[in-house]
Amino acid sequence: MKILIVNGVNINMTGKREAIYGTRTLDEINADLKDFAATLGAELEFFASNIEGEIVDKLQRGGFDALIINAGAYSHYSHAIADALAYVDTPKAEVHMTNIFARENFRSESVTARNCDGVISGFGEDVYFTAVWYLARRGVK
């Protein structure tokens, strides 16, 4: 099973930006995610971009069995990414390291979440591990 993890705008700065996103870098998190996924029989592919169109292109190309997306701020207003997610015919989980419902009002809605199976929010980097566990547990082939 291949799970694609897509990280959007500013997620590449994890560990270097505000403390609410944690102190570990995205590369450190991804390394641990890869090891964790292997214990569940899953393979991970990582993709990160600050460019909306590149995210859309990656989603449209397919080639994965399940998807985890943290589109960052794009989650709150990118109808282009939301539309691309609608065409992805695999299980999808949206994740947010912070609790978007406890932050600024504009962050309490996600236009991209409507086209995902579920949302995991507010548990730091553990949102990724939870999503990997959920998708691998589903045993999608």
N, C-alpha and C positions, 0 to 999 in steps of 0.2 A: 504494500500500500504506500503510495506516494502522497504526502501532504505538502502543499505549497503554503508557505507563510509569507504574506505580503505586508510590508511595513511602509507606511506613507510618510507624509511631510513631517519633518523634524524628529521622527523616531530614531534616525541615525545618530542623534545627539544624546540619546539615553546614556546616563552616567556622567554626562558633561553639562547637563542643563539643570533645571530646577530639581531640588531634592525630592519632590513629590513623585518623580519618575524613577527614583532609586539611584544607587551609586554605581551599579555595575553597567558596563557598556553593552551595547547590543551584540557585539561579537562574543562577549563572555556568556551572555544569556543564550545565544544561539548554539554555542559549543555544548552547553549543558543540555539544551533541548535535543540536540542531535543524539547525545548519549541516552537520554531518557526515551526518546522515540524508538531507538534500537531495541531497548528492553521490551517494547510493546510490539515489535515486528514491523515498525513503520520507518519509512525513509522520508527525510525532510529536504525540501528545496527552499532556499531563502531568496527573497527578492525585496529590495528596498529602493525607493525612489521618492524624491521630493517633487516629481513632475507628474501631474495628474494623468496626462496622456500616456505616459509610459506604464502607469499602473493599469489603465484601461487596456492597452496593447497586451500586457502580460496576461491579464485575465482572459482576453479573447483568444489567445493562442492555445489555452487549455494544456493538456498533457499531465494532469494531476487527478488523483482520486478524491481528494478533499482539500478544503481551503480554510486557512485562518487568515483573517485580515485585521490589521490595525491601521486604518487609513489616517490616523491622527486627526488634525483639524478638518481634513476633507470629509470625514464622517458626518460632519454637521451641515455641509452644504454642497457636496459634489453629487449632483444628479447624474453626471457622466459615469462616475464610478458605480453609483447605485444601479444605473441601467446596465452596465457591464456585469454586475453581480447577478442581475436578473437572468442573464443568458448563461451563467455558469450552472451546469447541470450536475453538480456534485454537492455533497453536504458542505455547509459553510458555517463558520463560527466567526463572529466579530468580537474582538477583544479591545479593552482599554485598561491600561495599567492603573489609571486613577478612577475614582468614582465620579463619572461624568454627571451624575444626578446631584452631587454635592458641590459642584463647581459653578462657574458663571452660567447664567440662564441659557445663553446660546449653546452651551455644551450639553444641555440636558435632553437634546433631541438628536437622533442620528437618522439621517435620510438613507444611509447605506444599510442600517440594521434591518430595514423592512425586507431586504432581499437576502437575509441570512437566516439560518435555522434558529440561532439564538445569540445572545450577547453575554459575555463574561466581563465584569467591570469592577475595578476597585481593589484588586488584590495584588498590585504590583506585578512583577514578572511572573508570578504564579498563574496569571490568567492564560499565558501561553501554554504552560504545562497542563493546566486543566483542559484546555481546548484540544491539545494533542491526545491526552488520555481519552477524552470523550470520542473524538473521531476515530482513534485506533480501536477503541472498545467496540465501536459499531461494526468493525471488521469489514469495512467497505473494500471491495476488490476492484 
